[in-house]
C-alpha cells in the first residue's frame, strides 16, 4: 500500500463543546485534509511544539519522552497512521536505536506530538485518506474562494452547527492590548503553564509583526 505524507494544517477548537479539538492534517501533495479529534492535553502539547517561541518552564510529558530518548540514543524516524476503525485512528511510531528498528503502537495524538519534537515525517496510507480525507472549508478569509460543493464543515467532526477557526483566531480581547502588554501576558501565561492562552497571545503578536 502506498504512503501519503501529511503536514499539520492547524488545530481547530470548539467553543460550545468543552475539551473537543480537531487536529487538521493536510496531504503534502494534494488538497485533502484529515481531521482527527484529540483531547485538550494533546492539543496543548502539539500547539506548544508548533509554537517554537513558547518554552515551558518544566518539560511536558512528550518533552520528557524526547529527553529520555535523546539520552539513550533513540530516534523517532517516522509516524504512520495505519488504521481507521469506527472513527478511531491507530498509529505506529517507527524508532531506531543502534541501527535496530522498532515499531511502537501509539495513540495518534501522542505519535504526532512526538513526531513534531523529533522533526519526523508523518504518513498515512492512501486507502485511509481515500476513506476519511475531506476537502475542509475553514471559516477564515483565506478560504473564502472555496466553493461549498467542494468542501464540508468540520461541524460533522465536532458538533453540528459549529464553525471552525484555526487555533489563535479568536483574539479574546488581545487586539486591544499593546505589543508590550502582549509580551507581558505571554510571559505570565508561560510561567503559569497556561499554554492555550500563550498560543493565542503568540498568534496575536505574530499578526502585528
mmCIF file of the C-alpha atoms, coordinates in Angstrom:
data_MODEL
# 
_entry.id   MODEL 
# 
loop_
_atom_site.group_PDB 
_atom_site.id 
_atom_site.type_symbol 
_atom_site.label_atom_id 
_atom_site.label_alt_id 
_atom_site.label_comp_id 
_atom_site.label_asym_id 
_atom_site.label_entity_id 
_atom_site.label_seq_id 
_atom_site.pdbx_PDB_ins_code 
_atom_site.Cartn_x 
_atom_site.Cartn_y 
_atom_site.Cartn_z 
_atom_site.occupancy 
_atom_site.B_iso_or_equiv 
_atom_site.pdbx_formal_charge 
_atom_site.auth_seq_id 
_atom_site.auth_comp_id 
_atom_site.auth_asym_id 
_atom_site.auth_atom_id 
_atom_site.pdbx_PDB_model_num 
ATOM 1   C CA . UNK A 1 1   ? 0.000   0.000  0.000  1.00 0.00 ? 1   UNK A CA 1 
ATOM 2   C CA . UNK A 1 2   ? 1.283   3.454  -0.891 1.00 0.00 ? 2   UNK A CA 1 
ATOM 3   C CA . UNK A 1 3   ? 2.027   6.003  1.809  1.00 0.00 ? 3   UNK A CA 1 
ATOM 4   C CA . UNK A 1 4   ? 0.934   9.642  1.660  1.00 0.00 ? 4   UNK A CA 1 
ATOM 5   C CA . UNK A 1 5   ? 2.915   12.249 3.557  1.00 0.00 ? 5   UNK A CA 1 
ATOM 6   C CA . UNK A 1 6   ? 0.950   14.647 5.759  1.00 0.00 ? 6   UNK A CA 1 
ATOM 7   C CA . UNK A 1 7   ? 1.670   18.013 7.324  1.00 0.00 ? 7   UNK A CA 1 
ATOM 8   C CA . UNK A 1 8   ? -0.122  19.804 10.135 1.00 0.00 ? 8   UNK A CA 1 
ATOM 9   C CA . UNK A 1 9   ? -2.561  22.423 8.879  1.00 0.00 ? 9   UNK A CA 1 
ATOM 10  C CA . UNK A 1 10  ? -3.723  23.607 12.279 1.00 0.00 ? 10  UNK A CA 1 
ATOM 11  C CA . UNK A 1 11  ? -5.795  22.846 15.345 1.00 0.00 ? 11  UNK A CA 1 
ATOM 12  C CA . UNK A 1 12  ? -9.456  23.723 15.431 1.00 0.00 ? 12  UNK A CA 1 
ATOM 13  C CA . UNK A 1 13  ? -11.390 24.082 18.656 1.00 0.00 ? 13  UNK A CA 1 
ATOM 14  C CA . UNK A 1 14  ? -14.959 24.011 19.807 1.00 0.00 ? 14  UNK A CA 1 
ATOM 15  C CA . UNK A 1 15  ? -16.435 26.990 21.633 1.00 0.00 ? 15  UNK A CA 1 
ATOM 16  C CA . UNK A 1 16  ? -19.515 25.003 22.628 1.00 0.00 ? 16  UNK A CA 1 
ATOM 17  C CA . UNK A 1 17  ? -18.136 21.539 23.354 1.00 0.00 ? 17  UNK A CA 1 
ATOM 18  C CA . UNK A 1 18  ? -15.661 21.500 26.213 1.00 0.00 ? 18  UNK A CA 1 
ATOM 19  C CA . UNK A 1 19  ? -12.457 19.600 25.541 1.00 0.00 ? 19  UNK A CA 1 
ATOM 20  C CA . UNK A 1 20  ? -13.207 18.992 21.849 1.00 0.00 ? 20  UNK A CA 1 
ATOM 21  C CA . UNK A 1 21  ? -10.344 19.740 19.483 1.00 0.00 ? 21  UNK A CA 1 
ATOM 22  C CA . UNK A 1 22  ? -9.576  18.573 15.976 1.00 0.00 ? 22  UNK A CA 1 
ATOM 23  C CA . UNK A 1 23  ? -6.091  18.248 14.580 1.00 0.00 ? 23  UNK A CA 1 
ATOM 24  C CA . UNK A 1 24  ? -6.194  19.028 10.869 1.00 0.00 ? 24  UNK A CA 1 
ATOM 25  C CA . UNK A 1 25  ? -3.628  17.205 8.730  1.00 0.00 ? 25  UNK A CA 1 
ATOM 26  C CA . UNK A 1 26  ? -3.123  18.082 5.066  1.00 0.00 ? 26  UNK A CA 1 
ATOM 27  C CA . UNK A 1 27  ? -1.658  15.842 2.393  1.00 0.00 ? 27  UNK A CA 1 
ATOM 28  C CA . UNK A 1 28  ? 1.612   17.374 1.186  1.00 0.00 ? 28  UNK A CA 1 
ATOM 29  C CA . UNK A 1 29  ? 0.892   16.879 -2.499 1.00 0.00 ? 29  UNK A CA 1 
ATOM 30  C CA . UNK A 1 30  ? -2.849  17.452 -2.557 1.00 0.00 ? 30  UNK A CA 1 
ATOM 31  C CA . UNK A 1 31  ? -5.791  19.339 -1.099 1.00 0.00 ? 31  UNK A CA 1 
ATOM 32  C CA . UNK A 1 32  ? -7.410  16.732 1.135  1.00 0.00 ? 32  UNK A CA 1 
ATOM 33  C CA . UNK A 1 33  ? -7.458  17.211 4.892  1.00 0.00 ? 33  UNK A CA 1 
ATOM 34  C CA . UNK A 1 34  ? -7.562  14.529 7.565  1.00 0.00 ? 34  UNK A CA 1 
ATOM 35  C CA . UNK A 1 35  ? -9.317  15.786 10.745 1.00 0.00 ? 35  UNK A CA 1 
ATOM 36  C CA . UNK A 1 36  ? -8.560  13.831 13.914 1.00 0.00 ? 36  UNK A CA 1 
ATOM 37  C CA . UNK A 1 37  ? -10.414 14.543 17.151 1.00 0.00 ? 37  UNK A CA 1 
ATOM 38  C CA . UNK A 1 38  ? -7.999  14.837 20.089 1.00 0.00 ? 38  UNK A CA 1 
ATOM 39  C CA . UNK A 1 39  ? -8.107  15.773 23.762 1.00 0.00 ? 39  UNK A CA 1 
ATOM 40  C CA . UNK A 1 40  ? -7.232  19.122 25.285 1.00 0.00 ? 40  UNK A CA 1 
ATOM 41  C CA . UNK A 1 41  ? -3.909  17.971 26.761 1.00 0.00 ? 41  UNK A CA 1 
ATOM 42  C CA . UNK A 1 42  ? -2.721  16.542 23.453 1.00 0.00 ? 42  UNK A CA 1 
ATOM 43  C CA . UNK A 1 43  ? -3.891  19.661 21.582 1.00 0.00 ? 43  UNK A CA 1 
ATOM 44  C CA . UNK A 1 44  ? -1.918  21.789 24.041 1.00 0.00 ? 44  UNK A CA 1 
ATOM 45  C CA . UNK A 1 45  ? 1.205   19.656 23.631 1.00 0.00 ? 45  UNK A CA 1 
ATOM 46  C CA . UNK A 1 46  ? 1.023   19.807 19.833 1.00 0.00 ? 46  UNK A CA 1 
ATOM 47  C CA . UNK A 1 47  ? 0.394   23.560 19.875 1.00 0.00 ? 47  UNK A CA 1 
ATOM 48  C CA . UNK A 1 48  ? 3.458   24.106 22.059 1.00 0.00 ? 48  UNK A CA 1 
ATOM 49  C CA . UNK A 1 49  ? 5.605   22.057 19.674 1.00 0.00 ? 49  UNK A CA 1 
ATOM 50  C CA . UNK A 1 50  ? 4.324   24.161 16.771 1.00 0.00 ? 50  UNK A CA 1 
ATOM 51  C CA . UNK A 1 51  ? 4.963   27.440 18.621 1.00 0.00 ? 51  UNK A CA 1 
ATOM 52  C CA . UNK A 1 52  ? 8.754   27.414 18.731 1.00 0.00 ? 52  UNK A CA 1 
ATOM 53  C CA . UNK A 1 53  ? 8.950   30.550 20.873 1.00 0.00 ? 53  UNK A CA 1 
ATOM 54  C CA . UNK A 1 54  ? 6.887   29.107 23.734 1.00 0.00 ? 54  UNK A CA 1 
ATOM 55  C CA . UNK A 1 55  ? 9.167   27.277 26.153 1.00 0.00 ? 55  UNK A CA 1 
ATOM 56  C CA . UNK A 1 56  ? 7.513   25.542 29.135 1.00 0.00 ? 56  UNK A CA 1 
ATOM 57  C CA . UNK A 1 57  ? 9.355   26.148 32.412 1.00 0.00 ? 57  UNK A CA 1 
ATOM 58  C CA . UNK A 1 58  ? 9.246   22.378 33.055 1.00 0.00 ? 58  UNK A CA 1 
ATOM 59  C CA . UNK A 1 59  ? 9.155   19.579 30.448 1.00 0.00 ? 59  UNK A CA 1 
ATOM 60  C CA . UNK A 1 60  ? 5.741   18.279 29.483 1.00 0.00 ? 60  UNK A CA 1 
ATOM 61  C CA . UNK A 1 61  ? 5.159   14.537 29.105 1.00 0.00 ? 61  UNK A CA 1 
ATOM 62  C CA . UNK A 1 62  ? 6.115   14.489 25.416 1.00 0.00 ? 62  UNK A CA 1 
ATOM 63  C CA . UNK A 1 63  ? 9.167   16.673 26.123 1.00 0.00 ? 63  UNK A CA 1 
ATOM 64  C CA . UNK A 1 64  ? 10.186  14.223 28.833 1.00 0.00 ? 64  UNK A CA 1 
ATOM 65  C CA . UNK A 1 65  ? 9.911   11.337 26.380 1.00 0.00 ? 65  UNK A CA 1 
ATOM 66  C CA . UNK A 1 66  ? 12.083  13.278 23.921 1.00 0.00 ? 66  UNK A CA 1 
ATOM 67  C CA . UNK A 1 67  ? 14.720  13.945 26.602 1.00 0.00 ? 67  UNK A CA 1 
ATOM 68  C CA . UNK A 1 68  ? 14.637  10.293 27.643 1.00 0.00 ? 68  UNK A CA 1 
ATOM 69  C CA . UNK A 1 69  ? 15.002  9.123  24.045 1.00 0.00 ? 69  UNK A CA 1 
ATOM 70  C CA . UNK A 1 70  ? 17.879  11.516 23.393 1.00 0.00 ? 70  UNK A CA 1 
ATOM 71  C CA . UNK A 1 71  ? 19.705  10.272 26.476 1.00 0.00 ? 71  UNK A CA 1 
ATOM 72  C CA . UNK A 1 72  ? 19.519  6.672  25.277 1.00 0.00 ? 72  UNK A CA 1 
ATOM 73  C CA . UNK A 1 73  ? 20.111  7.415  21.587 1.00 0.00 ? 73  UNK A CA 1 
ATOM 74  C CA . UNK A 1 74  ? 16.611  6.502  20.459 1.00 0.00 ? 74  UNK A CA 1 
ATOM 75  C CA . UNK A 1 75  ? 15.444  8.288  17.332 1.00 0.00 ? 75  UNK A CA 1 
ATOM 76  C CA . UNK A 1 76  ? 11.872  8.545  16.055 1.00 0.00 ? 76  UNK A CA 1 
ATOM 77  C CA . UNK A 1 77  ? 12.215  8.060  12.305 1.00 0.00 ? 77  UNK A CA 1 
ATOM 78  C CA . UNK A 1 78  ? 8.600   8.452  11.240 1.00 0.00 ? 78  UNK A CA 1 
ATOM 79  C CA . UNK A 1 79  ? 4.974   8.132  12.296 1.00 0.00 ? 79  UNK A CA 1 
ATOM 80  C CA . UNK A 1 80  ? 2.427   6.151  10.289 1.00 0.00 ? 80  UNK A CA 1 
ATOM 81  C CA . UNK A 1 81  ? -1.344  6.429  10.773 1.00 0.00 ? 81  UNK A CA 1 
ATOM 82  C CA . UNK A 1 82  ? -2.012  2.876  9.707  1.00 0.00 ? 82  UNK A CA 1 
ATOM 83  C CA . UNK A 1 83  ? -5.598  2.007  10.615 1.00 0.00 ? 83  UNK A CA 1 
ATOM 84  C CA . UNK A 1 84  ? -9.051  3.561  10.970 1.00 0.00 ? 84  UNK A CA 1 
ATOM 85  C CA . UNK A 1 85  ? -11.708 1.591  12.839 1.00 0.00 ? 85  UNK A CA 1 
ATOM 86  C CA . UNK A 1 86  ? -15.090 3.033  13.888 1.00 0.00 ? 86  UNK A CA 1 
ATOM 87  C CA . UNK A 1 87  ? -13.772 6.583  13.588 1.00 0.00 ? 87  UNK A CA 1 
ATOM 88  C CA . UNK A 1 88  ? -10.656 5.883  15.672 1.00 0.00 ? 88  UNK A CA 1 
ATOM 89  C CA . UNK A 1 89  ? -7.221  6.325  14.081 1.00 0.00 ? 89  UNK A CA 1 
ATOM 90  C CA . UNK A 1 90  ? -4.392  3.960  15.050 1.00 0.00 ? 90  UNK A CA 1 
ATOM 91  C CA . UNK A 1 91  ? -0.757  4.913  14.639 1.00 0.00 ? 91  UNK A CA 1 
ATOM 92  C CA . UNK A 1 92  ? 2.723   3.441  14.846 1.00 0.00 ? 92  UNK A CA 1 
ATOM 93  C CA . UNK A 1 93  ? 5.952   5.158  15.836 1.00 0.00 ? 93  UNK A CA 1 
ATOM 94  C CA . UNK A 1 94  ? 8.958   3.874  13.907 1.00 0.00 ? 94  UNK A CA 1 
ATOM 95  C CA . UNK A 1 95  ? 12.013  4.148  16.180 1.00 0.00 ? 95  UNK A CA 1 
ATOM 96  C CA . UNK A 1 96  ? 15.664  3.274  15.743 1.00 0.00 ? 96  UNK A CA 1 
ATOM 97  C CA . UNK A 1 97  ? 18.475  2.557  18.201 1.00 0.00 ? 97  UNK A CA 1 
ATOM 98  C CA . UNK A 1 98  ? 21.873  1.082  17.331 1.00 0.00 ? 98  UNK A CA 1 
ATOM 99  C CA . UNK A 1 99  ? 20.605  0.594  13.754 1.00 0.00 ? 99  UNK A CA 1 
ATOM 100 C CA . UNK A 1 100 ? 17.821  -1.653 15.032 1.00 0.00 ? 100 UNK A CA 1 
ATOM 101 C CA . UNK A 1 101 ? 14.323  -0.550 14.038 1.00 0.00 ? 101 UNK A CA 1 
ATOM 102 C CA . UNK A 1 102 ? 11.342  -0.984 16.339 1.00 0.00 ? 102 UNK A CA 1 
ATOM 103 C CA . UNK A 1 103 ? 7.641   -0.311 15.788 1.00 0.00 ? 103 UNK A CA 1 
ATOM 104 C CA . UNK A 1 104 ? 5.661   1.011  18.760 1.00 0.00 ? 104 UNK A CA 1 
ATOM 105 C CA . UNK A 1 105 ? 1.873   1.286  18.897 1.00 0.00 ? 105 UNK A CA 1 
ATOM 106 C CA . UNK A 1 106 ? 0.632   4.725  19.989 1.00 0.00 ? 106 UNK A CA 1 
ATOM 107 C CA . UNK A 1 107 ? -2.388  6.967  20.066 1.00 0.00 ? 107 UNK A CA 1 
ATOM 108 C CA . UNK A 1 108 ? -2.308  9.198  17.004 1.00 0.00 ? 108 UNK A CA 1 
ATOM 109 C CA . UNK A 1 109 ? -2.253  12.402 19.062 1.00 0.00 ? 109 UNK A CA 1 
ATOM 110 C CA . UNK A 1 110 ? 0.765   11.180 21.076 1.00 0.00 ? 110 UNK A CA 1 
ATOM 111 C CA . UNK A 1 111 ? 2.529   9.970  17.943 1.00 0.00 ? 111 UNK A CA 1 
ATOM 112 C CA . UNK A 1 112 ? 2.147   13.331 16.227 1.00 0.00 ? 112 UNK A CA 1 
ATOM 113 C CA . UNK A 1 113 ? 3.218   15.264 19.326 1.00 0.00 ? 113 UNK A CA 1 
ATOM 114 C CA . UNK A 1 114 ? 6.417   13.199 19.322 1.00 0.00 ? 114 UNK A CA 1 
ATOM 115 C CA . UNK A 1 115 ? 6.911   13.459 15.559 1.00 0.00 ? 115 UNK A CA 1 
ATOM 116 C CA . UNK A 1 116 ? 6.988   17.238 15.904 1.00 0.00 ? 116 UNK A CA 1 
ATOM 117 C CA . UNK A 1 117 ? 9.638   17.079 18.611 1.00 0.00 ? 117 UNK A CA 1 
ATOM 118 C CA . UNK A 1 118 ? 11.821  14.746 16.559 1.00 0.00 ? 118 UNK A CA 1 
ATOM 119 C CA . UNK A 1 119 ? 11.160  16.539 13.253 1.00 0.00 ? 119 UNK A CA 1 
ATOM 120 C CA . UNK A 1 120 ? 9.943   13.182 11.956 1.00 0.00 ? 120 UNK A CA 1 
ATOM 121 C CA . UNK A 1 121 ? 7.642   12.888 8.920  1.00 0.00 ? 121 UNK A CA 1 
ATOM 122 C CA . UNK A 1 122 ? 4.008   11.847 9.321  1.00 0.00 ? 122 UNK A CA 1 
ATOM 123 C CA . UNK A 1 123 ? 2.391   9.428  6.866  1.00 0.00 ? 123 UNK A CA 1 
ATOM 124 C CA . UNK A 1 124 ? -0.877  7.633  6.318  1.00 0.00 ? 124 UNK A CA 1 
ATOM 125 C CA . UNK A 1 125 ? -1.940  5.055  3.775  1.00 0.00 ? 125 UNK A CA 1 
ATOM 126 C CA . UNK A 1 126 ? -3.726  6.191  0.654  1.00 0.00 ? 126 UNK A CA 1 
ATOM 127 C CA . UNK A 1 127 ? -6.647  3.905  1.488  1.00 0.00 ? 127 UNK A CA 1 
ATOM 128 C CA . UNK A 1 128 ? -7.201  5.756  4.804  1.00 0.00 ? 128 UNK A CA 1 
ATOM 129 C CA . UNK A 1 129 ? -7.024  9.159  3.133  1.00 0.00 ? 129 UNK A CA 1 
ATOM 130 C CA . UNK A 1 130 ? -9.440  7.976  0.453  1.00 0.00 ? 130 UNK A CA 1 
ATOM 131 C CA . UNK A 1 131 ? -11.838 6.882  3.181  1.00 0.00 ? 131 UNK A CA 1 
ATOM 132 C CA . UNK A 1 132 ? -11.526 9.725  5.705  1.00 0.00 ? 132 UNK A CA 1 
ATOM 133 C CA . UNK A 1 133 ? -9.919  12.602 3.801  1.00 0.00 ? 133 UNK A CA 1 
ATOM 134 C CA . UNK A 1 134 ? -12.116 15.615 3.129  1.00 0.00 ? 134 UNK A CA 1 
ATOM 135 C CA . UNK A 1 135 ? -11.974 18.971 1.393  1.00 0.00 ? 135 UNK A CA 1 
ATOM 136 C CA . UNK A 1 136 ? -12.368 21.083 4.506  1.00 0.00 ? 136 UNK A CA 1 
ATOM 137 C CA . UNK A 1 137 ? -13.714 24.622 4.302  1.00 0.00 ? 137 UNK A CA 1 
ATOM 138 C CA . UNK A 1 138 ? -12.316 26.864 7.032  1.00 0.00 ? 138 UNK A CA 1 
ATOM 139 C CA . UNK A 1 139 ? -14.151 29.992 8.077  1.00 0.00 ? 139 UNK A CA 1 
ATOM 140 C CA . UNK A 1 140 ? -11.130 32.288 7.784  1.00 0.00 ? 140 UNK A CA 1 
ATOM 141 C CA . UNK A 1 141 ? -10.863 34.813 4.950  1.00 0.00 ? 141 UNK A CA 1 
ATOM 142 C CA . UNK A 1 142 ? -8.094  32.924 3.153  1.00 0.00 ? 142 UNK A CA 1 
ATOM 143 C CA . UNK A 1 143 ? -10.570 30.196 2.229  1.00 0.00 ? 143 UNK A CA 1 
ATOM 144 C CA . UNK A 1 144 ? -13.486 32.376 1.103  1.00 0.00 ? 144 UNK A CA 1 
ATOM 145 C CA . UNK A 1 145 ? -12.893 31.479 -2.540 1.00 0.00 ? 145 UNK A CA 1 
ATOM 146 C CA . UNK A 1 146 ? -13.573 27.784 -1.954 1.00 0.00 ? 146 UNK A CA 1 
ATOM 147 C CA . UNK A 1 147 ? -16.906 26.588 -3.270 1.00 0.00 ? 147 UNK A CA 1 
ATOM 148 C CA . UNK A 1 148 ? -19.387 24.890 -0.991 1.00 0.00 ? 148 UNK A CA 1 
ATOM 149 C CA . UNK A 1 149 ? -19.669 21.956 -3.407 1.00 0.00 ? 149 UNK A CA 1 
ATOM 150 C CA . UNK A 1 150 ? -16.008 21.048 -2.884 1.00 0.00 ? 150 UNK A CA 1 
ATOM 151 C CA . UNK A 1 151 ? -15.897 21.289 0.893  1.00 0.00 ? 151 UNK A CA 1 
ATOM 152 C CA . UNK A 1 152 ? -17.616 20.277 4.110  1.00 0.00 ? 152 UNK A CA 1 
ATOM 153 C CA . UNK A 1 153 ? -17.537 21.919 7.500  1.00 0.00 ? 153 UNK A CA 1 
ATOM 154 C CA . UNK A 1 154 ? -15.755 20.355 10.441 1.00 0.00 ? 154 UNK A CA 1 
ATOM 155 C CA . UNK A 1 155 ? -19.021 20.511 12.400 1.00 0.00 ? 155 UNK A CA 1 
ATOM 156 C CA . UNK A 1 156 ? -19.524 16.945 11.197 1.00 0.00 ? 156 UNK A CA 1 
ATOM 157 C CA . UNK A 1 157 ? -16.406 16.049 13.176 1.00 0.00 ? 157 UNK A CA 1 
ATOM 158 C CA . UNK A 1 158 ? -17.001 18.145 16.289 1.00 0.00 ? 158 UNK A CA 1 
ATOM 159 C CA . UNK A 1 159 ? -20.594 19.285 16.689 1.00 0.00 ? 159 UNK A CA 1 
ATOM 160 C CA . UNK A 1 160 ? -23.436 20.135 14.350 1.00 0.00 ? 160 UNK A CA 1 
ATOM 161 C CA . UNK A 1 161 ? -23.915 23.824 13.682 1.00 0.00 ? 161 UNK A CA 1 
ATOM 162 C CA . UNK A 1 162 ? -20.439 24.843 14.766 1.00 0.00 ? 162 UNK A CA 1 
ATOM 163 C CA . UNK A 1 163 ? -17.974 26.675 12.534 1.00 0.00 ? 163 UNK A CA 1 
ATOM 164 C CA . UNK A 1 164 ? -14.222 26.247 12.669 1.00 0.00 ? 164 UNK A CA 1 
ATOM 165 C CA . UNK A 1 165 ? -11.398 28.644 13.313 1.00 0.00 ? 165 UNK A CA 1 
ATOM 166 C CA . UNK A 1 166 ? -7.699  27.843 13.347 1.00 0.00 ? 166 UNK A CA 1 
ATOM 167 C CA . UNK A 1 167 ? -6.130  27.969 16.813 1.00 0.00 ? 167 UNK A CA 1 
ATOM 168 C CA . UNK A 1 168 ? -5.463  31.528 17.878 1.00 0.00 ? 168 UNK A CA 1 
ATOM 169 C CA . UNK A 1 169 ? -8.007  33.097 15.547 1.00 0.00 ? 169 UNK A CA 1 
ATOM 170 C CA . UNK A 1 170 ? -10.169 34.174 18.449 1.00 0.00 ? 170 UNK A CA 1 
ATOM 171 C CA . UNK A 1 171 ? -8.390  37.127 19.973 1.00 0.00 ? 171 UNK A CA 1 
ATOM 172 C CA . UNK A 1 172 ? -10.183 37.111 23.373 1.00 0.00 ? 172 UNK A CA 1 
ATOM 173 C CA . UNK A 1 173 ? -9.716  40.868 23.514 1.00 0.00 ? 173 UNK A CA 1 
ATOM 174 C CA . UNK A 1 174 ? -5.957  40.691 22.915 1.00 0.00 ? 174 UNK A CA 1 
ATOM 175 C CA . UNK A 1 175 ? -6.266  43.032 19.938 1.00 0.00 ? 175 UNK A CA 1 
ATOM 176 C CA . UNK A 1 176 ? -6.890  45.851 22.403 1.00 0.00 ? 176 UNK A CA 1 
ATOM 177 C CA . UNK A 1 177 ? -3.535  45.314 24.158 1.00 0.00 ? 177 UNK A CA 1 
ATOM 178 C CA . UNK A 1 178 ? -0.273  46.990 23.184 1.00 0.00 ? 178 UNK A CA 1 
ATOM 179 C CA . UNK A 1 179 ? 2.630   44.864 21.970 1.00 0.00 ? 179 UNK A CA 1 
ATOM 180 C CA . UNK A 1 180 ? 4.408   45.396 25.312 1.00 0.00 ? 180 UNK A CA 1 
ATOM 181 C CA . UNK A 1 181 ? 1.307   44.270 27.205 1.00 0.00 ? 181 UNK A CA 1 
ATOM 182 C CA . UNK A 1 182 ? 1.016   41.220 24.972 1.00 0.00 ? 182 UNK A CA 1 
ATOM 183 C CA . UNK A 1 183 ? 4.594   40.169 25.757 1.00 0.00 ? 183 UNK A CA 1 
ATOM 184 C CA . UNK A 1 184 ? 3.961   40.592 29.492 1.00 0.00 ? 184 UNK A CA 1 
ATOM 185 C CA . UNK A 1 185 ? 0.800   38.492 29.247 1.00 0.00 ? 185 UNK A CA 1 
ATOM 186 C CA . UNK A 1 186 ? 2.738   35.878 27.248 1.00 0.00 ? 186 UNK A CA 1 
ATOM 187 C CA . UNK A 1 187 ? 5.445   35.618 29.925 1.00 0.00 ? 187 UNK A CA 1 
ATOM 188 C CA . UNK A 1 188 ? 2.808   35.270 32.633 1.00 0.00 ? 188 UNK A CA 1 
ATOM 189 C CA . UNK A 1 189 ? 0.898   32.595 30.675 1.00 0.00 ? 189 UNK A CA 1 
ATOM 190 C CA . UNK A 1 190 ? 4.035   30.504 30.084 1.00 0.00 ? 190 UNK A CA 1 
ATOM 191 C CA . UNK A 1 191 ? 5.149   30.799 33.710 1.00 0.00 ? 191 UNK A CA 1 
ATOM 192 C CA . UNK A 1 192 ? 1.718   29.662 34.914 1.00 0.00 ? 192 UNK A CA 1 
ATOM 193 C CA . UNK A 1 193 ? 1.718   26.888 32.272 1.00 0.00 ? 193 UNK A CA 1 
ATOM 194 C CA . UNK A 1 194 ? -1.428  28.236 30.592 1.00 0.00 ? 194 UNK A CA 1 
ATOM 195 C CA . UNK A 1 195 ? -0.223  27.201 27.142 1.00 0.00 ? 195 UNK A CA 1 
ATOM 196 C CA . UNK A 1 196 ? -3.544  27.573 25.361 1.00 0.00 ? 196 UNK A CA 1 
ATOM 197 C CA . UNK A 1 197 ? -3.588  31.261 26.324 1.00 0.00 ? 197 UNK A CA 1 
ATOM 198 C CA . UNK A 1 198 ? 0.092   31.567 25.432 1.00 0.00 ? 198 UNK A CA 1 
ATOM 199 C CA . UNK A 1 199 ? -0.546  30.201 21.939 1.00 0.00 ? 199 UNK A CA 1 
ATOM 200 C CA . UNK A 1 200 ? -3.310  32.752 21.337 1.00 0.00 ? 200 UNK A CA 1 
ATOM 201 C CA . UNK A 1 201 ? -1.088  35.577 22.585 1.00 0.00 ? 201 UNK A CA 1 
ATOM 202 C CA . UNK A 1 202 ? 1.727   34.379 20.340 1.00 0.00 ? 202 UNK A CA 1 
ATOM 203 C CA . UNK A 1 203 ? -0.639  34.441 17.354 1.00 0.00 ? 203 UNK A CA 1 
ATOM 204 C CA . UNK A 1 204 ? -1.733  37.994 18.149 1.00 0.00 ? 204 UNK A CA 1 
ATOM 205 C CA . UNK A 1 205 ? 1.906   39.111 18.415 1.00 0.00 ? 205 UNK A CA 1 
ATOM 206 C CA . UNK A 1 206 ? 2.764   37.391 15.127 1.00 0.00 ? 206 UNK A CA 1 
ATOM 207 C CA . UNK A 1 207 ? -0.077  39.196 13.331 1.00 0.00 ? 207 UNK A CA 1 
ATOM 208 C CA . UNK A 1 208 ? 1.437   42.553 14.290 1.00 0.00 ? 208 UNK A CA 1 
ATOM 209 C CA . UNK A 1 209 ? 4.994   41.763 13.233 1.00 0.00 ? 209 UNK A CA 1 
# 
